Amino acid sequence: MLKTCVAHVAGAEKDADGRVLGMTMFNRGEHGVLIWAGRLHSHAEDKRPDDITPGDYFSRETVSFMSWQDIETYFAQPAYAPVVNTLLTQFKRYERPSGSSEQPL
């Protein structure tokens, strides 16, 4: 369960064009979360989560998930590791149904 309706983090490392990786996560309740992930325009690095729009991304992909484990698996590539780790550390709360090892959103 997300603690907030929208979560957003930006990476620290800039590419050659001065852009950083960013991830914006939208809580969709029983439908899981929707994530925008990609390179942010420089003007968007410090924006509040509720103010992020698709136009703030230079390039992005949109994906949906139903579990934290799926997010971690999908974004396992090294470039996204620090960003996804920050997002999950700051914005998830582990709630396991009894008898289940899966971490639902």
matplotlib code that plots the C-alpha trace (Angstrom):
import matplotlib.pyplot as plt

x = [0.0, 1.4, 1.5, 0.7, -1.2, 1.8, 5.5, 8.4, 12.1, 15.0, 18.4, 21.6, 23.7, 23.4, 23.9, 25.9, 22.9, 22.4, 19.4, 18.7, 16.6, 13.3, 10.4, 6.9, 4.5, 0.7, -1.3, -4.3, -5.7, -6.8, -5.4, -1.8, 0.5, 1.3, 4.9, 6.5, 10.2, 12.8, 15.0, 13.7, 14.1, 16.3, 13.3, 11.5, 14.2, 12.9, 9.2, 6.7, 5.2, 1.7, 3.2, 4.9, 3.4, 4.3, 5.9, 8.5, 10.1, 12.4, 11.8, 9.7, 8.0, 4.7, 4.2, 1.8, 2.4, 0.5, 3.5, 6.7, 8.6, 7.5, 8.7, 12.1, 12.4, 11.4, 13.8, 16.7, 19.1, 22.0, 21.0, 17.6, 18.8, 19.5, 16.3, 14.0, 15.6, 15.0, 11.4, 10.7, 12.5, 10.7, 7.2, 6.4, 5.0, 5.4, 2.0, 2.0, -1.2, -0.8, 0.8, 2.0, 5.6, 4.5, 4.6, 1.4, 1.2]
y = [0.0, 3.3, 6.0, 8.6, 8.8, 9.9, 9.3, 10.7, 10.4, 11.6, 10.0, 11.8, 11.0, 13.1, 11.8, 13.7, 15.9, 16.8, 14.6, 12.3, 9.1, 9.7, 7.5, 8.6, 6.1, 6.5, 4.6, 3.0, 1.3, -2.3, -1.9, -1.6, 1.2, 2.9, 4.0, 6.4, 5.8, 7.5, 10.6, 13.8, 17.3, 19.4, 21.6, 18.6, 17.3, 19.1, 19.2, 18.0, 14.5, 15.9, 18.4, 15.9, 15.5, 13.4, 16.4, 16.5, 13.4, 13.7, 9.9, 7.6, 4.3, 3.5, 0.2, -1.2, -3.5, -5.4, -6.2, -4.6, -7.7, -7.2, -3.6, -4.6, -7.4, -5.2, -2.4, -4.7, -3.1, -1.2, 2.2, 2.1, 0.4, 3.6, 5.2, 2.3, 1.5, 5.1, 5.0, 1.7, 2.6, 5.9, 5.0, 1.4, -0.3, -4.0, -5.6, -9.4, -11.3, -14.2, -17.2, -15.2, -14.2, -11.9, -8.2, -6.6, -2.9]
z = [0.0, -0.9, 1.8, -0.8, -4.1, -6.1, -5.5, -7.5, -7.3, -9.4, -9.7, -8.8, -11.8, -14.9, -18.4, -21.1, -21.8, -18.2, -17.7, -14.8, -14.5, -12.8, -11.7, -10.9, -9.2, -9.1, -6.6, -8.4, -5.3, -6.0, -9.5, -8.3, -9.4, -12.7, -13.1, -15.5, -15.8, -17.9, -18.4, -16.9, -18.4, -16.0, -15.0, -13.5, -11.2, -8.1, -8.9, -6.3, -7.1, -7.7, -10.3, -12.5, -16.0, -19.0, -20.5, -17.7, -19.2, -22.2, -22.7, -20.7, -20.5, -18.7, -16.9, -14.4, -11.5, -8.8, -6.5, -5.2, -6.3, -9.9, -9.8, -8.4, -11.0, -14.0, -13.0, -12.1, -14.6, -13.0, -14.3, -12.5, -9.3, -7.2, -8.4, -7.8, -4.5, -3.3, -4.6, -2.8, 0.4, 0.7, -0.5, 0.3, 3.4, 3.7, 4.3, 3.8, 4.0, 6.4, 4.8, 1.8, 1.0, -1.8, -1.0, -2.3, -3.1]

ax = plt.figure().add_subplot(projection="3d")
ax.plot(x, y, z, "-o")
ax.set_aspect("equal")
plt.show()
